[in-house]
Amino acid sequence: MDNIYELILKVRNGDEIAFSEICKQYNSLLLSMSRKFCAMCQNASETEEDFLQEAKMALYKAISTFDVENQKVTFGAYSKVCIRNKLISCVRRIKSQKRQKCDSVTTMLSSSLQDEVISRELGEKISAIAEKKLSPYEMKIFSFMLRRMKAKEIALRINKSKKSVNNAIYRIRLKMKGTVI
């Protein structure tokens, strides 16, 4: 069995079998850290397998960046820190995405709720002003106008001529024009 430093040099030279060997040696570390960090992302779509992949990529990066000449730090300690940092970044990214989704849903709901409340208040104010300014016949026509009905449809509904309805619409517009809400 090759020394870890020899395997590192082989991986750096493109030896995939050497990388597989290092993965076997560090398999328990990769699995335990993947499980630990996956558990931190409850209800996320990422699986333990996703975290294992991230851990293997971090191990590969650790192999690429480890200083073989420096005998103060072992490869095991160095790789553990690299894997941990990568998985922490993954957890932060996932939680941030979840937060952003929640924030956007909350914003969407609150803005649509605000729009609904504003529309309702505005409608109430317009109705109150209309009741003060318009005759009962004009109020009847106005209520149909609010439902976006055309003069011809209104005339059929209330059994009046289209001309009578158009005249009422004209008066309503004159009376409501310049109304400050």
N, C-alpha and C positions, 0 to 999 in steps of 0.2 A: 504494500500500500504506500502510495506516494505521500510525502510530507506536504502539509497544507501550502507551504510557500512555493513548492514545485508545481502544485496544482494551479495556484494563482497565476504563475508565469505561463503555464500551458493555456489557461483560459484566455489570457491576454494575447496569446499567439493564435487564437481562434479554435482551440481544441474544445469541441462541444462535450466530448466524453468527460473531460476534466471538470467542466461545469456541472455535469450530472453527478459526478462523484462528490463534489463539494455540497451539492444540494442534498445528497444522501446523508453526508456527515452532519449537516445542519438541519435535517428534516424535522426533528423534534422541536427545535427552536422556531423554525418557520411555522409549523402547525400550531404551537402553543400561542405564539404572538398573533397569528391570524385569528384564532378563536377569541382571544382576549379583546382585540380591537374590533372585531365584527360584533361582539356582544355590546359594545358601546354604541352601536348604530341600530338600536331597536327600531323595528318597523321600516327599515330602509330596504330598498330593492337589492342592495349589494349582498352577496352571499359570502360565506366563509371561503369559497373557492376564489372569489374576486380578491379578497384580502391576501390569500395565499399567493396569487399571481403578483400582486403588488409587492409582497415580501420577497419573492424570488427576483423581481426586478431590482429591488433595493440591494439584495445580496449580490447581484451581478455588478451593480454600480459600486458596491463596496470593494469587490474584487478589482475593479478597474482603478479605483482611487486609493487603495491601501498602499502605504509606504512599506515595502518589503524590507528595506534597509533599516527602518526604525524598529529596534528591539524593545522599546519601552512599552509599546501597546501590542497586545496579541490580536491576531485577526479575529478571533472569536468575540472579543470585547468590542472591537471596532465595527464588525458586521452587525452585532446586536444593536448598537447605537444607531447605525444607519437604517436598519430595518424598523426600529422603533420610531425614529423620526419620520420615515416615509409613511408608516401606518397612522401616526398622529395627524399628519397632513391630510391623509385620506379621510379620516374621521371628521376633521374640521371642514373639509370641502363638502362632505355629505351633509353635515349638520347645517352648514351655511345654505346649501341648496334647499334643504327642507324649510329653513327659516324664510328664505326668499319666496318659496312657494306659498307658505302660510301668510306672509306679509302681502303678497300680491292678491291672494284670495280675500284676505281681510280688507284690503284697500278696495278691491272690486265690490265686495259686499257693502262696505260702509259708504262708498261713493254712490252706488245705486240706491241705497237706502236714503242717503242725503238727497239725491235727485228726486226720489219719490216724495219725501217730506216737503221739499221745496215746491215741487209741482202741486202737491195737495194744498199747501198754504197759499200759493199763488192763485190757484183755482178758486179758493175760498174768498180771497181778496177781490178778485175780478168779479165773482158772482155778487158779492156785497155791493160793489160799486155799480154793477149793472142794475141791480134791483132798485137802487136809488135813482138812476138816470133814465131807465127804460120803462116804457108802458108795459102792461101785462102781455099784450100781443107781441111786442118787440122782445120781451123776455122769452116767450115761447119760441120765437124764431131763433133767438140767440142760443138757446139750449140745443137746438138742432145744429146750429153752426159749430158749436163746440165739439159735436160728434163728427165734424167734417162732412156734413151733408151738403149737397148742392141745392140751389134754389128750386130746381125742378122737383127733386125728391121731397123737399120740405113742403112744397105746394101740394103734392099728392098726399102727403101725410095729414096735413091740417085742412085739406079740402078748400084751398084758396087758390087764386090765380097766381101764376108765376110772376106776373107784374107786381102784384100786391106784395109778394114775398121779397122780390128784388128791391122794391121801395123801402120795405122795412129794414132790409140789410143795409141799404144806403143810410137810413136814419141812424141805425145802430152804430155804424162806423163813424158817422159825424159826431154822435154823442160820446162815444168811447174814445175818440181821437184825442190825444193829449192828456189822457187820464194817467196820473202818476200813481204807481203802485208802491 
